[in-house]
Amino acid sequence: MASINVKGIRRLSALSEPMRLDILTVIASSGSCCASDILSNFNITQPTLSHHMSVLIENNLVTAKKDGRFVRYTINKSGIEDLKFILDMLIEGTPATEISSTEEPSEEKETKKKKKPEKKKKDKKMKK
């Protein structure tokens, strides 16, 4: 029996958006490409692509490497292998013993938890 980790589930969730799967297909077919290469395949804006790329990078499905003025995107094989593991379990009918949540909280979650210190209000004395 095997366990499925939360990261794997989040990767599957990231691919539930058809555009992200299409973007992965473009990157995989070219081996490595920049944003303009990806944009030429779709009728989307650069900010929309940026959002999708952020999700793919955050879920370790794509890696980004600075190349001069550009960023080159490639498929992160280890992230894809995690997806393959989950899908193979489903195909083989291997029951998952547990869903482990061994991942560390992301920086985004941690910053949301931190509260800003409250400002002390100064007492204003009214003069008569």
Beta strands, then each sheet from edge to edge (+ up, - down):
strand 1: 2-5
strand 2: 62-67
strand 3: 70-75
strand 4: 96-100
sheet 1: 1+ 4+
sheet 2: 2+ 3-
end
